[in-house]
Amino acid sequence: MKVTKINDWFEKFGRFEIKHRWGFIIGLIIVTVVCSLGLTRLKLDNGEEDWFDDWETTKINQDHFESIFGSTDSLMAHITTKGTDVFDPEVLNMIDELGDELLNNVPYASSITSVMELSLPIGTEDGFEVKSPFEDGVPSDPSELAEKKAFIMSRESLVNSLVSEDCTETWLIVNLEQYSEGLDEAMQKIAPPAMAIFNDPKYQSDKWEIRPAGLSYTEYEEEKQITSQCVSRIALGFVVMLIFLIIFIRSLRGVVVPSIATIGALCTTLGASGWMNIKGNNTMLLVTVLLSMALAVGYAVHYINSFKMYFRKTGQRKESIVMGIRDSGWALFFTVITTMAGMLSFLSAGIRPMRWVGGITAAAVLAVFIFEIILLPCLYSFGKDKEPDPTFVDTEGSTKSDLRVEAMGKSILNKKWITVIAGSAVLLAVIPGMFKIKVNMNYSDMMGERTPYIKRLLEITRSQLGSQYSYEVLVEYEDEDSLKNPEVLKNMDELAERVGTLSMTKVSNGKPRVSSVTKVIKEMNRTLNGDDPDAYVIPDDQDLVSQELFLYEISGGSDLYDYVSEDFKAGYLHIELAGYDGEEIVQNMDAVKEWVAELFPDASNAGVVGEVVQYAHMNGKLVRGSIRSIGTSLIVILLLLIIAFTSLRTGFIAMIPNVAPIAIIGGIMGYAGVNLDMITAMIMPMILGIAVDDTIHFTNHIKYHFELTGNYRSAVLNSYREIGKTMIMTTIILCAMFGIFLTSTMTVLVNIGWLSIVGLGSALIADYTLTPVLLFITKPFGHETNK
């Protein structure tokens, strides 16, 4: 495929475009306006159902569990005392008042669990009764208060679960009803009033610290934090882009067009998505925005520098515009095709949000190109010709900086074997690091402790009672009263004991945080046996179990049906986690499933339930999908390069500077201990989409000049002189844009920043060194005709 012939076609297109410039401009405006009107119909969310192809099954299981036991969500307050303990009257009154206010003002709040709201069996002369120690309020008599404290702390089911053994920590839990809508809608109702209450000055004191938590509460905080950080960093990155364009391009049109192209392309593609009722994902949109900004800069700088080179030499504006299209049009168009192919590889990921971001980003890339190829030539065509500068006539329009880049290219060619050896050594050095990469999504690590709410959650997790994440193990039988069978109950205790040994299970002062209906039964059995601690066991007689449960229920006990259905067909264990580590959670779940199958072989339905479990499995699927998309994009881009340059050797050589940054990023991640998670896995296709642009431009230029000169050295040096500076400029601008992410408080955005800088920097170095040297050594375009 002759580059000169393709360039001739783009020259004809350039002349046609300039002749009909108003038609192109008006047509672009009409299409943009029509598509942008669809933005009002665009639906963006982070709905959990989009991440699972088997969501219907997952949803059915979750709905079935909640239909029996109610919502798995709750609003929690971890309370730590300072210089006193939980049973200080002032602290108890605060807990009581806070609980009442949350119950009365937070939507879906149904009941409170706290030291002020307990249902405990208490032995009496007639047997026992179930009551709350503080049902009459906090006693003023210190001895009476001490007696109640001693009683509560004697209950094994409460110590290191609701109250720490040193009485410095406790939980206040608002149990929530099942939502009538999805989590995204519910958290908008639950979190704001709860925040207002928690932040009320009357609940601030030097005697205690209140740390809020809960799924809907923290999801709301997460959404606000991510939105704020992403929007601010993208906005700052956009400003940085404009500043560097002003410094390098020194042209109003050269600054305005990339801005219009970025905004216009995003509005057009997202608006078209709205018209077609295609639902998008607000988290994944970050990739589309960043890549659109990056490519708008790259395309503009390449075209403008090409135009300026001819304009300096000839002084003829319209002819320079046409020649700019001739020289850069094919390279720009081919980079669009390869970048689109790379992004469309996300379709192979098998996850709806990734498929959406692949499709919408590919469309945005094409839209950016269309905006630039229309607006830049058309807007630059307005203006006068000028007398050519004799200095630039002698240098073929090249500036002093262009000539310095050419001189650097001569030095690289003269030391070609040193370049090959050094490049090979770097790649060999990073390969071991790639095998050290851990595929895992650790939520806290991704967000980072500099994020305020994550710091609070980690403080909760590291406390004696703290736990932010949990899951449930459902055990369900066909027959009523199956959960009154002592063998079933003892197996639940056996399962609880085993689960307590797992790496992710929270342990408070030696006590695993696993709860079930057995704690109620064991407390009842202890109470009926003279409060003997040795009687804190499951009775062997099913009739005795039934009697104890019946007595508890008729005595007003309120905790019984928290863990068991009213017909005693189903029950569950509630397991609290020490943190969130996707890989370890999946390993823990596999062990739990084996134990459940062993201990409950006759159960009609037994297994693990909970959103944490689903997200842990999602992490593996997401990362595997990302890796598959990276592999697919590399293969597709390789095939396109081979086809475009009609040379197997050229295709493989052109791939080296594109594979190099991915290998270097992977190696550094491995050595630095950065996990490959859903975000870092998305960076690599994005970097590949940006890096391939310079590779194609450079390789295409070398092939073009070889066709003109028949000499590889001349072709390489001419390419250094004509586009070498452009490659440096685009990389500096993009690195400065991504550098803004280093200022974020979110670790995941910081990772995007430095990994992108490393990838873009290494891609530029590879393009500057390996690409021309390997082309010079292997001579893939044929034999030289001019020595």
N, C-alpha and C positions, 0 to 999 in steps of 0.2 A: 504494500500500500504506500504510494508515493505521497509524502507530506506536501510536496510542492503542488501537486494536483488538488489536494484537499484545500490547501490555502488559497488556490485560485478560486475555488467555489465560494469560500468565505469572503474573498475580495468582491466577488459579484454580489453577494448578499449585502455587504457593507454599502456598496454603491446604491443598491435598491433601497436600503433602509434610509440612507441620508436623503434620497430623492423624495421618499414618502414619510419623512420624519413625523409630521403632524398626525398622519394616520396611525402610526405606531403608538405615539404618545396618547392620543385620544382613545384608541382601542384598549391600551393598558389601563387607563383610568376607568373606563367603563367596566372592564372585567373585575378590577380591584373593588370598585364600589359595590357591584352586584354581589360578589362573593363575600365581602366584608359585612353586608347586611345579615348574613347568616350567623354572625357572631352572637346575636341575641338568642339564637336557638341552640348554641353550643352547650353541651353538657360535659362538664369535667368533674370528676370526683375520684376518690381512691377506694371505691367500693370493694369490699373483700371478695365478693362473688366473682369479680373479674379475674382474680388470680388463680382460680381453680377451674380446670375443665370439668371436674367431677363435683362442682359446687352443689348441684341439686342433692346428691347423696350426702354431702357434708352438711348441708342445710337441714335436710330431713332428720339426720341424727341429732343435730344440735336442737332443733325445734322439738323433737321427741323428748329429749332430756328436760328442756325448759317447760314443756307441757306438764311434766310430772313435778318438778322441783322449783319452777320459777326461774327468774333471771339469774345468770351466773355473774352478772355485774354487781358491783357495790361501790359505795362512796366511803372512803376510809380516812381516818385521821390517826396518824401515829403520834402519840403524846409522850414526850420525854420530860421528866422533871429535873429541876436544877436546885440543888441544895435542900431538897425535901423529897417526899415520895408521893406516889399516886394517891395515898389515903389521907393526904393533907386535906382538911375541910375545904380550903379555898380551891384546890385542884378538883375535888369531887363536885363541888357546886358548878365550877366551870364546865366540867364534862357533862353534867346534867343539863345545864342551860344550852350548851352548844348542841347537844343531841336533839333537844326539843326544837331549837331554831332550824336545824337542818331538816328535821322531820316535817316541820310545818311549811317550809319554803322551797324545798327542792322537789321538782317534779319526779314522779315515780317512787319517791321515798315511801316505804311501807312499814318499817320497824327499825328499832335501834338495838344494837348489841354493844354493851359497855359494862363496866363494873357497876354502874348505876342501874342497869337494866338486865338483871340476871334471873333465871328460873332454876333454882337449885333445890334438890330434895333435902329437907331438914328433919332429923329424927325428933319425934315427940313421944309423949307418954302413950298416945293411942296408936303410934306407928310412925308416920311421917307426914309432912306436908311440903308442897312445892311453893316456894316464895322467893321474892327478891330481898336480899339483906337490906337494901336501901329503899324499899317501897314507901317508907314513911319519911324519906329524906335523909339528909346527913345529920346524925345525932350530935348534939352539942356536948354531951358527956364524953370526955376522952376515953374513959374505961369502956364505955359501950362501943365507941368507934373502934377501939383496939380489939374488942371481942369480935366484931364483924370482920375486921381485917384478918384476924387469925383464922376465922372460919373460911373465908374466901381462899386464903393462901394454903389451906389444908386440902383443897380440892385439886386433885391431880390433873383433872381435865382442863383446869384454868391456868395453873402455874406454867409459865413459859409458853403459853398459848395466847391468853388474853392479857395476862399480867406477868411481867418478868419476875424471877424469883427474888431479885433485890428490890422489887417494888418501885423501880425508877422509870419503867416503861409500861404503857398500856395501849390498847386499841379502842377507838370508837368507830363502830361500823354502822353505816346506814344501808340496810338491805333494800334493794331496789326491785320494783315490780318489773315484769317482762315488758319490754318496749312495745308500743303500738306501731313503731316505725324502725328504720335502720339505725345503726350506731351513729352515722354521720349526722342524722337529724336529731337523735336523742341527746347526743353530747352537747349540741347547741342549746338545749333546754336545761340540761342538768348542771353543766360546769359553771356558767356565769353566776347564777345565784349562789352556788356553793362557794365560789371564789370570793364573792362579796362578803359572805359570812366569815370565812376564814381570815380575811384581811381586816375585819372589823377591829378597831383599836381595843375594844373591851376584851378580846381574846388574846391580846399580846401582853406578856408578863415576863419578868425576870425569874419567875418560878417554874416556868414550863416553856416548851417549844412544841408547836403543832405542825406536823408535816402531812399535808393532804396527799391522797393517792386514790387509785381506783381506775378501772379501764376507761370509762367515759371521760373522767376528769383529765387523765394524763393524755388521752388521745386528742382532746381539745387543745391542751397545751402544746402537744407536738405539732398539730396542724398550724397553730398560730406561729410557733417558733420557726418551722420550716418555711412557711410563707414569707414571714418577715425577713429571714436570712437570705432566702433565694432572691426575692424581689430586690432587696437592697444591694446584694452583690451583683446581680445582673445589671441593675441601674448604674452602679458605680463602674462596672466593666464597660458599659456602653459609653459612659463619659470618658473613660480612659481611652477607648477606641477612637473617639472623636478627637481627643487631644493629640494622640500620636498621628492620626491622619493629617491633622493640621500641621504638625511638625514636619512630617515626611512629604506630604503631597503638596501643601501650600497652594491649595486651590479650593475655592468654595464648593464648586461642583464635585470635586473629588471627595469632599467631606459629606455633602448632602446626600449624594446618590447611595453610598453604602447604608446610610441611616434609613433612607426611604426603602431601599431594597430589603433590609432586615424587617422593618415594621410592616411593609406592604406584603412581603412574602408570607409572614406569619398570619396577618389578617386574612389574606386571600385563602391560604390553605386551611386554616382553622375555621374560617367562615364557610368554606365549601364543605368541610366536615360537618358543620352545623346544619347546612341545608340538606345534607344526606342523612341526618339523624344518626351520625356515628358518634357514640359516646367515647370521650377521651379520658385520660388519666392525668391528674394534676401533678403528680410526682414525676412521672416520666417526661412531662413537657419540658423539663429543664434541659434535656438532651437536645430537643428540637431548637430551643431558643439559642443555646450556646453554639451549636453547629451553624445555625443560620447567621449569627453574628460573625463567626469566624470566617465562613466562606464568603460573606459579603465583603469583608475586608480583603481577603485573598484575591477574589476575582477583580475587585476594583483596582487594587494596586498593580496587578499584572497588566491589565488593559491600559491604565493611565500611563504607566511608565513606558509601555510600548508606543502609545500615541505621542508622548512627549519626546521620545527619542527621534521619531520622524519629524516632528514639528520643529525641534531645534535645528535639525539638519536642512529642512526644506522651507520652513516658514509658511507652508500651504496647509491651512487648517483642515479642510474637508478631505484632501488627499491623505493627510496624516491620520485622520480618523479611519479612513478606509484601510490604510496599511496596518493600523493598529488591530483592526478586526481580522485582517488577513493573517497577521503573525500570531495573534493570541486566541483567535476564535476557536480553532480546532482543539487546541490544548485545553481551553476552558470548557468546551463542550464535552470533551472526553473525560475530564475530571468530574464533571457532573454525572456522566453515565456511571463511572466507577464508584463514586461516592453513593449514588442512589442504589447501585447494586449492593454495596456494603451494608447500607441501612435496611434494604429489603431482605437481607439475610436474617433479620430479626423475625421474619415470618416463620422461620424454621424453629423458633424457640418453643412454640406450643403454649404460650401464655398470652392471653388477650391483650393486656396492657403493653407488652413488648411488641406484639404484632402491630398494635395501633401506633406506637411510637416509631416503629420502623417504617410503616406506610406514610405517616404524616410527615416524618422528617425527610423521607425521600421526595415527597411532593414539595416540601419547603425548599429543599436544595434546588430542584428544578425551577421553582418560582423565583428564588434569588438570582439564578442565572438569567432568566427571562427579564427580570427587572433591570439587571445590570447591562445586558447586551442591548437593551432598548434605550434606557435612560442615559447611559454614559456616552455612546456615540451621538445620540440625538441632542443632548444638552451641550456637549462639547462642540457640536457643529455650529452653534451660534457664536459669532465672534469674527474678528478680522484676521486676515493673513498678516504676516510680518516678514521683514527681511531676515533671511537666514544668517546666523552668526557664523562668520568664517572659521572661528575656532572649532565649533561643533561640526562644520562641514568636513573639516580635516579628520575628525575623530569619529565620523559616521554617526554623529548625534550623541556620542557617549560623553559623560561627565568625567571629572577627575576621579570620583569615587568608583565609577564603572571601570575605569582603567586600573585602579588599584585592585579591584576584585579580579580582573583578568590576570594581573601580575601574581596574585595569590594562587590562581588556577595553574599558572605555569609552574610555580613551586610545587604544587601538589602532584602534577604530572611528572615532574622531574624526580620526585620521591615516591613514585607509584608503588614500589614494592614495600617500602616502609609503611605506606598507607594501608595496603592490604594486610600486612602482618599485624599492625596496630588494631585495625578493625576486627580481624579474626580473634585477636587476644581478648578484646573487650567482650565480644560475643561468647567466647569460651568461658570467660570469667563469670558471666551472669547466668549461664546455664544451670550450675548447681543451685543458685538461688531460686530458680523457677520451681525446682522440685521441693523447695522448702515452704512453698505457699500453702497455707491452710485455707481450705474452702469452708467458710463459716460465716454466719451472720450473728455477731454479738451486738445486740441492740445498743447497749450502753457504750461500747467502744465506738460504734458508728456515730452516735450523737456526741459523745465526749463530755467529760465532767465540767468543762467550761460552760456548757449549756445549763442555765440555772435549774430547770426542773429535773434534769438528769442528775445533777449534783445532789438535789434533795432526795431523789429516788435511791441513789446509791447510798446516801446516809441512812435511809430507812433499811435498805438491804443489809448494810453492815451492822445494824443495831442488833440487840438481842432478839427482838421479836419481829424484826423487819422482813417483809416479803412483799414483792410487787406483783409477781406472776404466779399463777397456779393452774392446775388442771384437775379433772375429775376422772374417777374410774367407776363406770356404771356397772352394776350387777342387777340383772332383771330376770325374773322367773315367770312362768305361765300361771302358777297356782298362787292363790292368796295365802298370806301368812308364811310364805317361804322364808322371809327374812327374820322369822322368829325361831328358826331352826338353829340350835346352838352350834352345830357343825358349820353351817354357813357363816354365822357370826364369828366363830373362832377362825375360820379361813379368812374372813375380812381382817381380823386382827393380825393373822399371819402375813397377809399381803401388806398390811400397814407396816409391819416390822421389816419386811424385805425392802419395801419402797424407801423406808427410812435410811437404808444403807446406800442408796444411789447418790451419785456425785452431785446432782442438781437439787436434791431435796434439802430444804432449809432445816437446819438443826439449831434449836435454841437451848443453850446450856445443857447439851447432851440429849435433848428431847426432840426427836424428829417431828416436824410440823405436818402430821397426817391426822385428819379428823374423820369420824364416821359415827353412825348411830350407836356403835358399841360403847362410846364414852358415856352416853346417857344410861345405858343398861348397867354398866359397871359402877357408875355413881349410885344408881338405885340399889344395886346389890350390896354395896358397901354400907349405905345408909340403913338398910334393913338388917344388917348384921352388926349392929352396935357401932357403926362408923369404924370398923376394923379395916385398916389399910390393906391387909392381906385379902380382904373380900372384894377388892377392886378387880373383879374377874367376871367372865361370862359364865353364868350358871350352866350346869350340864343338863338340866331338866327343861324341856321346851315349855311345859306348863308353867314353871316358875318364871321363865322369861316373859311369857304372855301376861302373867299376873303382875309382874313388876311394871311392864309397859302400861297396862291398864290402870294401875294405881297412879302412875306418873301422869297419865292423861287426865284422869278425873280430878286430880289434885291441882290442875291448872298449869301443868308444865307446858311451856311454849317452844322448847327446842327440839321436841321429838321429830316433827315432820320437816325439820331442816335437812335431814339426811336420809329419810325413808318415806316411801309413799304411804298414803293412808290405808291402802289394802295390803301393805307389807309384801307386795310383789317385787318392788324395786328399791334399791338403796345405792349409795355411792360413797366413795372415799374422796375427800378433798385434800389435795397435796399441794403444799406451798413450796415455791422454788427459791433457791438461794440467789438466783440471778437469771440472766437470759443468755444462753449460749446454744445457738441453733443445732450445732453438730452434736453436742453432748445430750441435749434434750431428746433428739431422735434416737440416740443410743439408749438412753434411759427408757424411752417408750417401747423400744423393741423388747427390753427385758421385762417390762410390766406386762406386755401382751402375752409373753410366754408364761408368766406366773398366773395371769388371769385364766388362761386356757387350762393350766394345771389344777388350779384350786377350785374353779367353778365349771367343771365339764358339763354339768346338767343345766346351766343357765341358758335361757332362750336368747338373751342378748347381754353380752359382757364385753367391755372394752373401754378405751380411753376416749374422753370427750373434752373439748375445750379449745378456744381459739389459739392459745399458745402452741398447742400441738400442731394445729393446721399451719400456723406461720413457720414453725420449725421445719416442717416438711416442705413448705413453699420455698424456703431458702435454698434447699438443695435443688429443687426443680428449677428455680430461677437462675441459679448460678450455672447449672448444667445447660440450661437453655441459652445463657449468654455465651458460654464457651462454645456451644454448637454454632451459634450465630457468628462468632469470631472465625471459627474454622471455615464456615460456609462462605463468609465474605472474602477471606483470603483466597479460597479456590476460585470464586467468581471473578475477583479482580485479576488474578493471575491469568485466567482464560481470556479476559477482555484485553489485557496487555499483550498477550501472545497474538490475538486476532488483530489488534490495532497496529502493531508493529510488524505483523506477518513474520515473526521470528520467535522460535522457542527460547533461544538464548537471551534475546532482548527482554522477553517477558520475565524470565527468571531473574535476570540482572536487575530489572526495574523493581522486582518484588523485595530485593534485599533491603533497601532503605526503608521499606514499609514494614517488614518483619522486624527489623532491628529495634525500633522504638518499643514495640510490643514486648520483645524479648528483654530489653533493658528494664522496662517498667516491671515486668514479671520478676526479674532477678532482684531488683531493688526491693520490691514488695516482700519477697521471700527472705532476704537478708534482714530487712527492717522489721519483720514480723507483722506486716499489714495483711489482714485477712482478705481473701477474694470473696467479696460479698456482692449483694445485688447492685451496689453503686459502683464499686471499683471494677466489676465485670462490665459495666456499661461504658466505662471510660475508654476501654481499648478500641471498640469499634468506632467511637467518636474520633479518637486520635488517628486511627487508620484512615478515616474519611477525610481528615484535614491533611495528614502527611502525604497521602497519595497525590495531592494536587501538585506540590513542588516536584515530586518525582516525575510525573507525567510532563510537566512544563519543561523540565531540564532535559529529559530523554528525548522528547519531541523536538526541542530546539537543536539538540546535537544531531539528530537524524536529518532534520531539515537542512542544516548547514553542511552536513556531509554530502547530501544530494547536490548542493550548490558547488562545493569546493572539491569533493573527492578526497579530502584529507581529514583524518580523525583529529589530529592536533588542532588544526584550524577550526574544525567544527566545535570542539570542546571549548577552546579559548573564546571563540565568538559567543558561545552560549554563556560562559562566565560573564563576559562583558555586557551582554544585552539583558540577561535576567538574573544574574547573580545577586545584584544589589536588591532586586525586588524580593527575592527569597528571604534575604536577611530582614528586610523591612517588615514583611508579613509575619515572620516568626517573632520579631521583637514586639510587634503590636499585639499578637495573640498571647504571648507569654505575659505581657503587661496586663491584659484583660484577665487572664486566669490567675495572675498574681493577686488580684483583689480578693479572691477566695481564701487566701492565706490569712486574711484578717477576720475570718468568721470565727464564731465561738463553737460552731459545729464541726466536729472532727471529720465528718463525711465530706463537708465542703472544702475543708483544708486539704483533704486527700485529693479531691478533684483538682484543686489548685496546683499542688506540687507534682502530682503524677502527670498532669497535662503539660506542665513546664518541662519536666524531664522528657516526656515523649516528644514534644515539639522540638526541643533543643537537640535531642539525639537524632531526630528525623532530619533536621537541617544539616547536622554534621555528616550524617550518612549520605545525604544528597550531594553535599559539597565535595565529599571525598570518594566514597565507594562507588557511587553511580558513574561519574566520569572516568575514574581510573579503570573500573572493570570494563566499561565500554571501549576505552582506549586499548586495553590489553587484549580483549577477546575479539574486537572488531566484528560485531554481529551484523553490521549493515552491508557487508560485502568487502571486496578488496579495494584498496585505495587506487584511484586513477591519477592522483596528483601527489607525488611524493614530496 
